[in-house]
Amino acid sequence: MKSHILLIPLAVTLATWLGLLAACSADSYHTPIVTVSIEPQKYFLEKITGDKVEIRTLIANGANPETFDPSVNHVMNLTKSIGFLRMGNIGFEAAILDKIHAEHPDLPIFNTSLGVIPVTGTHDHGGISHESIDPHTWTSVKNAKIIARNMLNAMVQLDPANKDYYTRNYDRFAQHLDSLDRAITARLEPHRGEAFMVWHPSLSYFARDYGLEQIPAGNADNKDIAMGTLKSVMDHASEHGVKVFFYQKDLDSRQAETLGDQLGVKRVSINPLSADWENEIIGIADAIAGDETE
């Protein structure tokens, strides 16, 4: 009887230690974190990685990348990631790259727009025009396939154990993008050569893909423009028979709200930074094809 009594505390102690070891083991395992710059990238990466990684975005939906200033917290959060997949040419990325190199020099960083043929000269700041690269590479279905391929290459490097899984997912997504591109090409073929207006010049790559002309009404800074400049833009739009005016309701200048009415064209609110990337692209195509109203 005495020996059984002595075994009880021993069994309790053993059970306690086993529980602690199990808890420690559970705490030590976590889903790897990968950080991207914007929500459309998250959409692409989710198609490739499934639930294998946790994807974090530096800029939440609705924020303005033109004025975004990365904080210390953003840099600290990046240090928890196994890699940073940057968009490629967004202004704030340059600022945060310097901070990352200083705080976490070993963090793998990948340019997901690598290989995209750039559009230049669409963005000016403070009234100064220059040949900087248009950063909105993701607003093109063709570019999206290149971006996704860059993401696949990055993930194979960061997590080689899941290479086959990532590759299968990429192949499936690439086929879907090809199908989407063919559908939009057929839909917009009757409109090739037509022009549309946009306040912030965010659809340059989309316009290039389908033989359209983008007429920017505003500027890259999303600020009000002089009345003389506005009149010139309106005259240019009228000469080209513009029927659609795209604007970003929460970010663009207040002038954008009334410009469509002054021109007598259809106003369509868009969000190029939407996490719902595919529906956003389809909505833009539908508006140009004359199938959507605001």
Residue pairs with C-beta under 8 A, 6 or more apart in sequence:
31 51
31 52
31 53
31 54
32 52
32 53
32 54
32 82
32 158
32 159
33 53
33 54
33 55
33 56
33 80
33 81
33 82
34 45
34 49
34 53
34 54
34 55
34 56
34 81
34 82
34 83
34 84
34 85
34 155
34 158
35 55
35 56
35 57
35 58
35 77
35 78
35 81
35 83
35 84
35 85
36 42
36 45
36 55
36 56
36 57
36 58
36 84
36 85
36 86
36 87
36 112
37 57
37 58
37 59
37 65
37 85
37 86
37 87
37 90
37 92
37 93
38 57
38 58
38 59
38 65
38 87
38 90
38 138
38 273
39 57
39 59
39 60
39 61
39 273
39 274
39 275
39 277
40 138
40 272
40 273
40 274
40 275
40 277
41 57
41 85
41 87
41 112
41 138
41 147
41 151
42 55
42 57
42 275
43 275
43 276
43 277
43 278
44 138
44 144
44 147
44 148
44 151
44 173
44 277
45 53
45 55
45 85
45 151
45 155
46 55
47 148
47 169
47 170
47 172
47 173
48 148
48 151
48 152
48 155
48 166
48 169
48 170
48 173
49 55
49 155
49 166
49 169
50 165
50 169
52 159
52 162
52 165
52 166
53 82
53 155
53 159
56 77
56 81
58 68
58 70
58 74
58 92
58 96
59 65
59 68
59 92
59 273
61 271
61 273
61 274
61 275
62 250
62 273
63 273
64 222
64 251
65 90
65 91
65 92
65 135
65 273
66 91
66 220
66 221
66 222
68 92
69 92
69 95
70 92
70 95
70 96
70 99
74 96
75 96
75 99
75 100
75 103
75 104
76 103
78 84
78 96
78 100
78 104
78 107
79 103
79 104
79 107
81 107
82 108
82 158
82 159
83 107
83 108
83 109
83 110
83 154
83 157
83 158
84 100
84 107
84 108
84 109
84 110
85 110
85 112
85 150
85 151
85 154
86 93
86 97
86 109
86 110
86 111
86 112
87 93
87 112
87 113
87 135
87 137
87 138
88 111
88 112
88 113
88 114
88 116
88 135
88 137
89 113
89 118
89 132
89 133
89 134
89 135
89 137
90 135
91 135
97 109
100 107
100 109
108 154
108 157
108 158
110 150
110 151
110 153
110 154
111 150
112 147
112 150
112 151
112 154
113 137
113 143
113 146
113 147
113 150
114 146
114 150
115 146
115 149
115 150
116 137
116 143
116 146
116 147
116 205
118 133
118 134
118 137
119 133
119 134
119 204
119 205
119 208
120 131
120 132
120 133
120 134
121 129
121 130
121 131
121 132
121 134
122 134
122 201
122 204
122 214
122 216
122 220
123 130
123 132
123 134
123 135
123 201
123 220
124 130
124 219
124 220
125 219
125 220
125 221
126 221
127 219
134 201
134 204
134 205
136 201
136 202
136 203
136 204
136 205
136 272
137 143
137 147
137 205
138 144
138 147
138 272
138 277
139 202
139 203
139 204
139 205
139 206
139 272
139 281
140 205
140 206
140 208
140 209
141 177
141 180
141 181
141 184
141 209
141 281
142 181
142 205
142 209
143 205
144 177
144 277
145 174
145 177
145 178
145 181
148 170
148 173
148 174
148 177
149 170
149 174
151 170
152 166
152 167
152 170
155 162
155 166
156 163
156 166
156 167
159 166
180 278
180 281
180 282
181 209
184 209
184 210
184 281
184 282
184 285
185 209
185 210
187 285
187 286
187 289
188 210
188 211
188 212
188 285
188 288
188 289
190 289
191 210
191 212
191 288
191 289
192 210
192 211
192 212
193 211
193 212
193 213
194 212
194 213
194 240
194 241
194 243
194 288
195 212
195 213
195 214
195 215
195 237
195 240
195 241
195 242
196 203
196 207
196 212
196 213
196 214
196 215
196 242
196 243
196 244
196 245
196 246
196 288
197 214
197 215
197 216
197 217
197 233
197 237
197 242
197 244
197 245
197 246
197 259
197 263
197 265
198 214
198 215
198 216
198 217
198 245
198 246
198 247
198 270
199 216
199 217
199 218
199 222
199 245
199 246
199 247
199 248
199 252
199 253
199 255
199 256
199 259
200 216
200 218
200 219
200 220
200 222
200 247
200 248
200 251
200 252
201 214
201 216
201 220
202 248
202 270
202 272
203 214
203 246
203 272
203 284
204 214
206 212
206 214
206 281
206 284
207 213
207 214
210 285
212 288
213 240
215 233
215 236
215 237
215 240
215 242
216 233
217 225
217 230
217 233
217 237
217 245
217 255
217 256
217 259
218 225
218 252
218 253
218 255
218 256
219 225
222 251
222 252
222 253
223 253
224 253
224 254
224 255
225 233
225 253
225 255
230 255
230 259
234 259
234 262
234 263
237 245
237 263
237 265
238 263
242 263
242 265
243 265
243 266
243 290
244 265
244 266
244 268
244 287
244 288
245 259
245 260
245 263
245 265
245 266
245 267
245 268
246 268
246 269
246 270
246 284
246 287
247 256
247 257
247 259
247 260
247 267
247 268
247 269
247 270
248 256
248 269
248 270
248 271
248 272
249 269
260 266
260 267
261 267
266 287
266 293
266 294
267 294
268 283
268 284
268 287
268 292
268 293
268 294
269 294
270 280
270 283
270 284
271 280
272 280
274 280
283 292
286 292
